[in-house]
Amino acid sequence: MNDLASYVDHTLLDISAIPSDIERLCREAVEYGFASVCIHPWHIAQASHLLKFEKPKVCSVIGFPSGATLAEVKMIEAMRTIEKGAQELDMVVNVGALKAGDIKSFLNDILLTVEGADGVPVKAIIETGLLTDDQKKQACELAVKAGASFVKTCTGFSCGFATVEDIALMRTVVGGSVGVKASGGIKSYSQAVELIEAGASRLGTSSSIKLIKESIGG
């Protein structure tokens, strides 16, 4: 697959990351042609400056990693990270609300983030490892209803990881107008290809360079 890099959000969500780590991440994103760098809000201003005239986008996580912050807080976080230069947002949904059957709160949580994003693409992380198949379907349907641009499997900080089965299910639910991001445990080129073939339009991984090197036989 010659265009694998264009699928990849080059990810660094280590809470101990320092500015030199972000500088390296951005340099790698430009060198390999990754879709974006995915980082914590604190690093957005730096990455935005480094990538100002480059192709990779700057993606911030929101409500990360639990998704249990107040919906209004996620909205403000979305607004502030965009002010700092974020061009995409990966927000963690309120999984507890969904599992409790509080659909109004679950939907409102995503709606407020989308409102705060004001047109910037929002990827709703549904934490597939915590949900039944029916709940995964419901989460995807509600995320689309709320205006999310993508649905995403996992944070990588909870249980579960991206599977071909989950990607296929999510793609079936959202159809072709919404993106599907596979994230969590993507460590090999063959796994990446399987996920893309199952319907993933974006991959989130911290093993980005390893995947690219494997793709060219390195």
N, C-alpha and C positions, 0 to 999 in steps of 0.2 A: 504494500500500500504506500504509494509515493507521497500522499498528502496527509499522512498521519499527524504530523505536527500541527496542522490547522484545526484538528479536533481537540487539542490538548490545552487545558487550563493548568499551567505550570504552577504547582501549589506549594506554599510554605506556610503552615499554620502552627509551627512550633512557637509556644508562648515565650521561649527564651531567645527568639530571633532578634538580631541587632541590625543596625543600618548596613553594615558590611554584607550581611546575609542577603538583604533585600537588593543591594547593588549587584551582587552575584546573580541572584534570581532574574533580575531584569536583563542583565547582560546575556544570560543563557536564553531567555525568551526571544530576544532579538536575533541571536546567533542561529537558533534552531527554527525560528518562525512559528512559535507557539501562539495559540489564539489569545491567551491572556496570562497574567500572573494573578493568582488568587491568594490573598493575604488578609491579615487582620486590619481593622480600621486605623490603628495607630500608625501603620506603615504607608497608608494610602498617599499622603502628600509627597513623601519621598519617591515612591514608585511613579506617581503621576509626573513629577519633574523629570525623572530619568527616562521615561517613555514618551515624553511630550511630542516628539517628532518621529516616533516609531510606530510600527504596525500593531504589536501586541497591546491589548486593552488592559485596563487596570480593574480588577474585580475585588470587591470587599465582601467579607462575610458579615451577616447581620443576625443578631440574637444567637450568636455562636458560643458554645456548641449545643446548648440544651434546648433552645427555643422557648424556654419557660419564662422569659422576661415579658413584661407587659407589652401589649400591642402598640400602645402609644410610644413606648420607649424604642421599639423597633422602627417606628415611623420616623422619629427624630434621628435615630442612628442612620437611617437611610438618607435623610436629608443632609446630615452633616458630612457623611462620607462622600456624597456627590459633590458637595461644596469643596471638598479636599481633592476631588479629581476622579472619583470612582466612576467607571463607565458601565459596569455590570454589578449586580448584587446577588449573592447567594444567601438567602435567608432560611433559617431553620423554623419550620412551622411549629405550632403548639400541639405536639403529639398527644399530650395528656388530654387536651380538650376533645380531640377526635375520639380517643379511646373511651372517654366518658360519655360520648354521645352529645357533647355540647357543640353542635354544628355551627350555631350562630357565632360563638367565640372563635372557633377554628377559622371560619370564613373571614370574620372581621380582622383577625390577626394578619392574614395575607392581604386583605383589602387595604389596610392602613399602610403596610409597607409599600404596596404598589402605588398608593396615593403619594406617599412621601418620595418615592422614586421619580415621579413625574415624567414618565416616558423612558427612563433608564430600565433596561431589561432586568427582571427579577426572576431568579431561579429558586423555586420552592423545594427545600430539602425535606422529604417526608419521612426519613429514617425507616426504610423498608424492613430492616431487621427487627423492628418493634411492632410490626403490623401484620395482620392476616391478609390474605389476598383480597378479600372484600374491602378491608380498610384501605389497602393500597389503591384500589380502584376509586373508592370514595374520596380519598385524599387528592388524587389526580384530578378527578372531576371538579372538586371544589377549588383547587388551585387554578384551573383553567377559568372557572367562573369568576374568580377574583381578579383575573387579569395577569397571572404569572406568564412569563415568556417561555419558561422551562419548568419541568419537574425533574427533580434530582433524587437519586437513591439515598445516599448516606452522607453523614458528616465525616465518618472515619473515626469518630471519637466515642461511638456507642457500639452496640452489638450489630453484627451483620456487615455485609459487603455487597458490592455490585455483582449481580448474577445475570446470566443470559435470560433466565426465566423472568426475572423482575423487569428487565429492560423491555422484553417482548410484551409483557402485560401492560406496562406503562405506555408504550407506543400504541398499542391497540386502543387504550382508553383515550388518549389525547389526540390521536390521529396525526395528520401531517402538518398542522398549522402551529403546533407548539413543540419546542425542543425537548429532548430527553437527555439528561446528563447522568452518566455513570460515574460513580465515585465510591471509593472504599475498597482497598485491597487490590488495586490494579497494578500488578508488578511485572507483567510480561507482555511482549508484543503479540503473541498468539491470543492472549486473553483480551487485549485491546481490540483486535480485529474481530473476535467473536462478538464482543459487545456492540461494536459498530454495525456488524451484519445483523444483529438482533434488533437494531433500531436506535442506538445511541447516536446523537448528533454532537455530543461533547463528552470529553473524558476529563475527570479531575484526578490528578495523581502527583505524588511527589517523586515518582520514579520516571519522570518524563524522558530524561536523557537516556536512561537504560532502554526504554521502549524504542526510541529512535535508533539507537545503535544496533539493537537486535533486528530492527526492520531492514537495515542495510548490511546485515551479516557481521556486525562488529562485536 
